[in-house]
Amino acid sequence: MITLEGYIADFMDIVSENPRMGPKHVSLMLAILYYFHHQGGSNPVTVFSAQLRDQAKIKSERIYYYVMRDLKDWGYIKLAPSFKPGVASLITLREIGSKE
């Protein structure tokens, strides 16, 4: 079971060691964790990309998708994007270090 406090601590430990991790990655991950917390710590998180971009202060859709892809490829999240207007995407937090 993922807890907010534990995930933030583990994630921030990795941030300091990962030279690829930039401020936009950290900001987007914190935005995902914000919605995770506000949805009662339920996994997956149901959220629209516009909400995440606003919370993370990422104006460009291109940059948002680039950073989201990195977080997915690096194993922090699983992403089930919705390409339908009015239907939120599902973002599942993965245990840090999990390979599933």
C-alpha positions, 0 to 999 in steps of 0.5 A, spaced: 500 500 500 502 506 498 502 512 503 503 519 501 508 521 506 512 514 504 512 516 497 514 523 497 520 521 501 522 515 497 521 520 490 525 526 493 531 521 495 531 519 488 530 526 485 537 528 488 540 522 485 537 522 478 540 527 473 535 526 468 530 529 473 528 536 472 524 541 476 518 539 471 518 532 473 518 534 480 512 539 479 508 534 475 509 528 480 507 533 486 501 535 482 499 527 481 500 526 489 496 532 490 490 529 486 492 522 490 491 525 496 485 529 495 482 523 492 483 519 499 489 516 497 486 511 492 490 508 486 489 510 480 488 517 480 482 520 476 485 526 473 484 531 467 491 533 464 489 540 464 488 540 471 495 537 472 498 542 467 495 547 472 497 544 478 504 543 476 505 550 472 506 547 466 503 551 460 505 547 454 501 541 452 508 538 449 512 539 455 507 536 459 506 529 455 514 529 454 515 529 462 509 524 463 512 519 458 518 520 462 515 519 469 511 513 466 518 510 462 522 511 469 517 507 472 514 512 477 507 511 474 502 507 470 498 511 465 491 510 462 490 516 458 483 518 456 483 521 449 476 523 450 473 530 452 470 529 459 473 523 461 479 523 465 485 519 465 487 514 470 494 514 473 496 509 478 502 510 482 507 505 482 511 502 488 518 506 487 523 501 484 517 496 482 518 493 475 511 491 474 
